[in-house]
């Protein structure tokens, strides 16, 4: 997810916003058009009424004028006939006795219109048409007015319908877009979940390609092609490391045997120092080659574990004695409880040896081993009183060839592969390996493993 909202929600909000703006503009246009049409209808109606009254004024029959002034059952207009002096000479019953409803005085044959509020209707707005007429009695003005209540009611009805319909339409479009985009992005989510499981151990895994021949399918195909290239490069690198390590073993064994012969010979002291140094370097190279071969096998197919019941306390005692014998000046303490796990004894012993050798390289004078069990989990810790590992570096130390102190690690024989190998082996056993601060200020490495059933 990018930002606060994902693509799905942003698409739904964008679609809803576009529909809301479009509906608002369309609604405003509809209201204006409806009001214009209704007003035009009133203008036509009162114009026809004014023409009828003007026609009646042209006859000498007063009964005809009275008939045109009388409203019908559905008629909501009022009529006045005004002479040239502005005096009302005839009017509908609704405005009888009232003054002229409009000051408009058009010339004979001319028509004028206006809109104003009338006191006789509590200042309600009326649409008024004024028609100039020439009669035997002189010029007359026919004033016909009709209330705009129908226009207002019609406009309010349209606005009310829009007020209900527009939010509903916006909500429906937003929800439909949310669901549609969700269905569209479902293959992307499946690709994301699958990609999240791909590591250096399973580069053969590929992303699912949807059946639809669209951009998402093209993206999945391109990503799978990229994974093919990455897998090929990784396989080539792994084969190179394995082949190079195998090829280096034979000449290194020859060199080591030759150095052993030189060490046994009667050499001058200066030459003996160099031979001893070369023997240490060859031993270090042998360990590096062995680690590289193990890493190549782990990367290819994971650690090849031989599962059996393992007495972890026996391994701890063995490695404690080895460390004490190899470092006489180092104080090695062990607090051990009987613990049995299901795993490979050779690999587990290698893990503990790596941790103890690492602790011995950095300890000032003390290494502590603690083995206990609780809740079906075995816990093995190795702590030293050395400089420790900063909190920001406690995850980086599990990277391959990572040394926090390169010069000191090289002088001590470290290759930067012990901890990565240890974590890989522990993970293959279903456990975890983490780094913490020790009780004496140094580093504490904690292994947690599931215990054997029963």
C-alpha positions, 0 to 999 in steps of 0.5 A: 500500500502506498500512502494512507490508501491503496490503489483500490481505495484511491480508485474508488474515491477518484471515481466517486469524486468525478461522478460527484462533480459531473452529477453536480454540474449536470444537476445545476444545468438541469435545474436551470433548464427546468426553471427556464422551461417552466417559466417559458410555459408561463410566458406562453400561457399568460401571453395567450391570455393577454391576446384573448383579452386584447381581442375582447377589447376590440369588440363592443360586446362587454360580455365578451370582455367579462368572460375573458376576465373570468378565470377558469377552474385551473387558471391561476392568472389575474388580469387588468386592463389599464387606460392611458392614464394608468387607471384600471378600467377592468380587472379579474375578481382577484385584483378588483379594486387594486391599483395597476399590478405593473408600471409597464405601458407598451405601445399598441401592438408591443409586448413587455414582460417582467417579474415582480412581487405583488402585495396582494399575494404577500409579495409572492413573485409573479410573471407579468406580461403587458400588451399594448392595445388600441381601442375606440376608447383610446390606448389600453394596456392589458396586464396578465400576471401568473404566480411563479409558485409552480416554477418554484415547486417544480424547481424544488422538486428537481433539487430534492430529487438531485439531493437524494439521487446524487449522493446515492449515485456517488456511493454506488459508483464508488462501491462498484469501482471499489469492488471492480478494482478489487477483482481486477487487482486480485491477480496482483495480490496473488502475485505479491503473496507468491513473490513474498515467498521467493528467496535464494533457496527457491528461485525456481518458484514462479509468479502465477500468470492470470488467464486474461491477456491484459497488462497484469498478465504481461507484468507476471510474464515479465517478472517470471522472465526476470526470475529466470535470469536471476535463477540462471545467474545464481546457479552459475555463481553457486556452481562456480563457488562449489567447483572452485572450492573442490578444485582448491582442496587438492592443491591445498592438501598438498601445500598443507602436507608440505608445510607439515614436512617443513615444520618437522625439518631442522630449519633456522628459527626465522624460517620456522616462524614463517612455516608456522604462519603459513600452516595457520593460513593454510588451516584458515583457508581449509576452513574457508573452503569447507564453509564455502562448500557447505554454503553452496550445498545449503543454497542449492538444497538446504542443509542435508539433515540426518534426523535423530534424537540428539542429547544436546547436553552431551554436545555442550559438554564435548564442546566445552571441554574442547574450548577449555583445552584449546584456550587454557587462559579462558574461563569457560563456565557451563550451566547445563540441563538435560535436553533432547531435540530432534535433529542432526548431531553433526550440524548442531555440534558445528553450530555450537562450535562456531558460536564458541569459537566466535565467543573465544575470539572476542572474549577478554577472559570469560565464556558462559554456556547455558542450556535449559528447556521450558515449554517444549523449547530448548534454549542454548546461549553462549555469552562472552565478556568482550566488546559486544555487538551494537544493537544496530549491527545485531542483524547485519552480523548474520550476513556472509563475509560480514566482520564488524572488525575486519583487521581483528577478525582476520588476525583471529582467523575468522572468515565471516561465514560462521554465524550465517552458517549457524543461522541457516542450520538452526533455521533448518531445524525449525529454530531461531538464532538471535544476538543480544547483550550479554550479562557481562557487557559482551555478546550473547547468542541465543538458540531456540529449538523445538524439543523432541516429542516426549 
